[in-house]
Amino acid sequence: MNGVDGLAAAVREAVKHQQPASAKRGVIEGNFVRIGSRSYPFSAAVDCHTDDGCCVWVQLTQNGHAVIVGA
């Protein structure tokens, strides 16, 4: 999905499986966010830059996608 509906769906998925203090720090690399030695596709970015090299806070979902929750 794209637009507001896609953003809402991605945030709902991340919040549904959220655990306390589970946000992780990652770096944007193309269409993926790298956390440690692993890369995850991201489907939503909220109020932050998603250019290559940007550091972001990420909430991982159970299906292996990342939701960017802050810079």
N, C-alpha and C positions, 0 to 999 in steps of 0.2 A: 504494500500500500504506500501511497505517497501523501504528502500534505499533512494536514492536521489529524486526519483519521489514522494515518500510519504512525504518526508520533504518539497519539493516544494509545494505540494498540501496543506499541513497543514499551511505553512507560508502564502500562497495566501489567504486561508480562514480567517486567523486571520487579515491580512491587509485589506481585503475587508470590514470588519465590524468594523474597528478600530475607536476609538474615542480618542481625545486628552487626554493624561495623564490617560489612562485606564489600564495600566499595574499594576498588583497587586503582592504583596509579598506572597509567599507560601512556604510550606515545603513538600518535597517528602516523601510519605509513601507508599512503595511498588510500584504498578502500577498507583498510584493516586498522585495528588498534593492537599494538604489541604490548603484552604484559609479561615481563620476564623473557622467556624464550618462546612463548606461544603467541600466535596472532589470531584475532577474532574479527569477523565481519561486524560492522556496526550499522544499525538501521535508523538510529535517531540521535540527534545532537541538540541539546537544549541550551540556548543562550551562550554559546562559546564557539571559538574558531576550530575548524577541522582541517586545517592546512597540514601538510607533511611536517613532522617534527614537533607539533604542538603537544604539550603534556596535558592530559585530561584525567578526570576521575571517572571510573567505569563501574557499572553494575552489570555482572554477568547473569545471563538467563540460563535455564536448564537446557535449552536447545542449542547452546553454543554461540549465541549472539551476544553482543555487548551493547549496552545503552549508556551513552555518555551523559553523565549527570552533573558535570561541572568542569571548570578549567583549573 
